[in-house]
Amino acid sequence: MIILQNISNIILRILHRIRRLFMSSFRWRLLINLILAYVLTFICYSALNIIVNCFDLFGMPTEIIYFINFIISLILFLNIFFDLMDITLNYISVLSNKIQQVTQGDYSVDISIDYDDELGMLAANIIALANTLEQKEKESIILKENERLALDAERNAEKQKNDLITNVAHDLRTPLTTIVGYLELIKNKEDLTKEEIQKYSSVAYEKSKRLQAMMDDLFEFTSLNQADIKLNKTIINISELMMQIIDEFYPSFQEHHLNPIVTMSHTHLYINGDGQLIARVFDNLISNAIKYGDDDSDIEIEVMNDDQNITIKIINYGQTIDEEDLPYIFDKFYRTDSSRSSSTGGTGLGLAIAKNIVQMHGGQILATSRYSKTTFVVIFNRLNVTNETTETQFIN
């Protein structure tokens, strides 16, 4: 029993070595196929000779019988050899199909590496080539997309520059034309009464103030877009800042019969920022809410917090902003209603300035508008201050 087991182990080791030879080199595999075909053919040839020698078949001469045996053995050899080679040839055919698949642009090749020889290396190279070409194609797509985006950005920059010139010219021309017109009336009409001179000069003065405000917005927006702007950051009690700003707007609330509703989660909520610039953000947002909210309605101002953030909401009720306009309302010079903006004296820069300031402080600003309710939301990182008596001067 032990002898049979030992013989079996020896045979398995021999077969394993033959398999390794068969798998490790195409030349060895070809040689083994030849040897196997030859051995099997030799066995068949010997068996045929034994049969012929034992039986006198058909009374044919020995030379002819041996020749027939040779032909049969040759055919048998070729059949056995080609059958053995079909295993390898089928694998080569699979590799050929995969190469054709790659050349047609389909890089999702799935090849099993069945051999450790040249064919296995070829299969691995096909997989590597497919992966490389796929990566190159992805990089090419990304490069083309980047080129397209760069071209679009260049076109958009050119368009913005043209829009800037057009809008600035339009915005400055309107009040300037009015100023020149009224000053010409005062200059050329000698029979004007004192009341008329006072009226015309008052109109020219108001338009001059509007013109000055536009210029201030332009210069402020330009300065905020400079990369080297310095922020004078201090610890700001945003709750107190909001109450101070709301108090300053009470005359405007009364003029438009607006009812301010203020909600605060805490009276001591702190952020780290530039008080002057932060105040400008909420000046713009509350002014915007007064301009475009309905008279005799509410304006809601909420200051809420969690452990990490402080969220300020400015809510007005009236005409909503169209859904297609919402993504662009923070763009410079963008107006959802040019005539309305003109009548209210807007430059189209207030919300763009607010967005720049908020982003400079690492915060977020967004807007929603539906069902006659428009909400502007500003989110800042909360600063935890243990001393609640901290005071900061916000506005000069």
Secondary structure, DSSP 8 states (H G I E B T S, - for coil): -HHHHHHHHHHHHHHHHHHHHHHH-HHHHHHHHHHHHHHHHHHHHHHHHHHHHHS--TT--HHHHHHHHHHHHHHHHHHHHHHHHHHHHHHHHHHHHHHHHHHTT----------SSHHHHHHHHHHHHHHHHHHHHHHHHHHHHHHHHHHHHHHHHHHHHHHHHHHHHHHHHHHHHHHHHHHHHHHH-TT--HHHHHHHHHHHHHHHHHHHHHHHHHHHHHHHT-TT----EEEEEHHHHHHHHHHHTHHHHHHTT-EEEEEES-S--EEEEEHHHHHHHHHHHHHHHHHHS-TTSEEEEEEEE-SSEEEEEEEEESS---TTTGGGTTSTT--S-HHHHHHHT--S-HHHHHHHHHHHTT-EEEEEEETTEEEEEEEEE-B--S-TT-------
